Amino acid sequence: MKNYISIVLLMIFLVGCKEKNAASAEARETAVSGTATILVDETIFPVIEDVAILFENQYTRTKINLVSKSETEILNMIQKDKGQIAIMAKTLDSTEISYYNKVQKVYPRITEFGSDAVAFIANTNRVDSTLVLNDVLHLLKGGSSAKIKSLVFDNPNSSTVSTLKTMAGIKDLPKQNVFAMNSSKEVVKYVTENEGAIGILGINWLLQPTTDLASYASKIKVLAVENVKINANNTFIKPNQTNIADGSYPVTRKLYLLNFQGTSGLGMGFASYLAGHQGQRIILKSGLIPKRFPTRQIAVRNKVE
């Protein structure tokens, strides 16, 4: 009887171990399986959402949770080890890389996958469809402009703010004539209701507007920005795909995936997909600029059927 009980207990133990190991294997994250949370710069969220959906469709054992945050929020979360994968409109400098290497004992893997632009929008009632960038920078330095009543950013901690602050050479935004909303959607809405305002946001939100944002499209216009470095008759450049690609539009940014996992997890898999053939096609189709333009195979037929 004792032997029988021992055998039953042993069988229960072995079955339990097998189930535990199976569950552990199923939960183990790899480059093409498991669950991962990715912090995404709010200014480029629409295109990353597209990539994540197609990635999950191709690799059905994956689940990508996208969290939309401002640039400052993402950096703070990474420093506090509250996020391991981030997609941003900036990379890390040598000091930041050294910090993560020494403090968090991880060397971040950085993947450049494309470029976008900071767009300036105005109410359709604005007569002028152009914008002098120096007027914007002058306003950011605390000056005034007869052509610009106010500047409106998508978020006080946004990457658009850091981009323009760097261009203006300032550390803080002035307290007059410069405002910040809570999202790109709020910027668009504000501009439709305030004729003298110039809205500043990532171009991705205009190229891929959500349903509620699309209803405001007829009430705004994207401004052509002066590029004084171009030797041409018309130096006012629109932020379209061609002008972003050749650098003639003066306010462009590179896009990066930053992976702090330190292992061969979903961060590596998603980065490879984003920078690979399929991911780059999605970037191109979105209206942004891929790091590498996808090639097309042309089949030449000997006869017409």
Stockholm file with secondary structure:
# STOCKHOLM 1.0

chainA/1-305         MKNYISIVLLMIFLVGCKEKNAASAEARETAVSGTATILVDETIFPVIEDVAILFENQYTRTKINLVSKSETEILNMIQKDKGQIAIMAKTLDSTEISYYNKVQKVYPRITEFGSDAVAFIANTNRVDSTLVLNDVLHLLKGGSSAKIKSLVFDNPNSSTVSTLKTMAGIKDLPKQNVFAMNSSKEVVKYVTENEGAIGILGINWLLQPTTDLASYASKIKVLAVENVKINANNTFIKPNQTNIADGSYPVTRKLYLLNFQGTSGLGMGFASYLAGHQGQRIILKSGLIPKRFPTRQIAVRNKVE
#=GR chainA/1-305 SS CHHHHHHHHHHHHHHHHHHHHHHHHHHCCBTTBEEEEEEEEGGGHHHHHHHHHHHHHHSTTEEEEEEEECHHHHHHHHHTTSCSEEEESCCCCHHHHHHHHHHSSCCCEEEEEEEEEEEEEEETTCSCCEECHHHHHHHHTTCCCSSCSEEEESCTTCHHHHHHHHHHTCSSCCSSSEEECSSHHHHHHHHHHCTTEEEEEETHHHHSCCHHHHTTGGGEEECEEECTTSCSSCCEECCCHHHHHTTCSSCEEEEEEEECCCSSSHHHHHHHHHHSHHHHHHHHHHTSEESSCCCCCCCCCSSCC
#=GC SS_cons         CHHHHHHHHHHHHHHHHHHHHHHHHHHCCBTTBEEEEEEEEGGGHHHHHHHHHHHHHHSTTEEEEEEEECHHHHHHHHHTTSCSEEEESCCCCHHHHHHHHHHSSCCCEEEEEEEEEEEEEEETTCSCCEECHHHHHHHHTTCCCSSCSEEEESCTTCHHHHHHHHHHTCSSCCSSSEEECSSHHHHHHHHHHCTTEEEEEETHHHHSCCHHHHTTGGGEEECEEECTTSCSSCCEECCCHHHHHTTCSSCEEEEEEEECCCSSSHHHHHHHHHHSHHHHHHHHHHTSEESSCCCCCCCCCSSCC
//
